[in-house]
C-alpha cells in the first residue's frame, strides 16, 4: 500500500473562478505543476478530489468536468507532472434533478472520494495527506483518517483569518500554496516529534 497526497482542485491546484463552465476559464496556479512533479518523484500518489455540484445545479454537464480534467492533465504534462487519479462528486443534497440531487457519500466533507481512491489504488490512508483551501477539505481528510493541510490560496486565506475560531477540526499545517504544502510534507517535518 502506498500513501497519497490528495489535493482539492479549484483554489488549490487551479485558480478559484466559481463554477468552471468552459475549458478557457480553467488554468492551474503557478507552482502547481512543480508541486505535483515533486509528488510524482516521491513515494506518494498524486490525486485530485473535487466537488462539482455545478452539474446538479444545471450549470454544466458532466462532460464539461471531463473536458476540464483533460485540460488539467495536459497542462501538467507540459511541465512534466501527472496525476494518479481524479475523483469528483457531481451531486448536491438539495438542488437539481435525480440522480444528481442526492445525499451521497462522496460530496466533501464526506470521505467517499478518498475511500474510493483507497480501494481502487491500494492507498494507505494513515500515511496520506489532503491539501485544500477550505476547512471542508480538512474535515474530509479527518473523516477518512487523513491529515489535512490548509493552503492560503483560493478561499483559504479568508477561512483562516475569519473563520478559524469556529473550526471543529484543525489542519496540521497552514501553507502559502500547494507547492509550499508539498515541500512541507516531503520534508518530513510532520514526523519530527515522533
HELIX and SHEET records of a PDB file:
HELIX    1   1 UNK A   23  UNK A   25  5                                   3    
HELIX    2   2 UNK A   32  UNK A   40  1                                   9    
HELIX    3   3 UNK A   62  UNK A   77  1                                  16    
HELIX    4   4 UNK A  112  UNK A  121  1                                  10    
HELIX    5   5 UNK A  125  UNK A  127  5                                   3    
HELIX    6   6 UNK A  135  UNK A  143  1                                   9    
HELIX    7   7 UNK A  156  UNK A  163  1                                   8    
HELIX    8   8 UNK A  164  UNK A  166  5                                   3    
HELIX    9   9 UNK A  178  UNK A  187  1                                  10    
HELIX   10  10 UNK A  189  UNK A  191  5                                   3    
SHEET    1   A 6 UNK A  85  UNK A  89  0                                        
SHEET    2   A 6 UNK A  45  UNK A  51  1                                        
SHEET    3   A 6 UNK A   4  UNK A   8  1                                        
SHEET    4   A 6 UNK A 129  UNK A 132  1                                        
SHEET    5   A 6 UNK A 147  UNK A 151  1                                        
SHEET    6   A 6 UNK A 173  UNK A 175  1                                        
END                                                                             
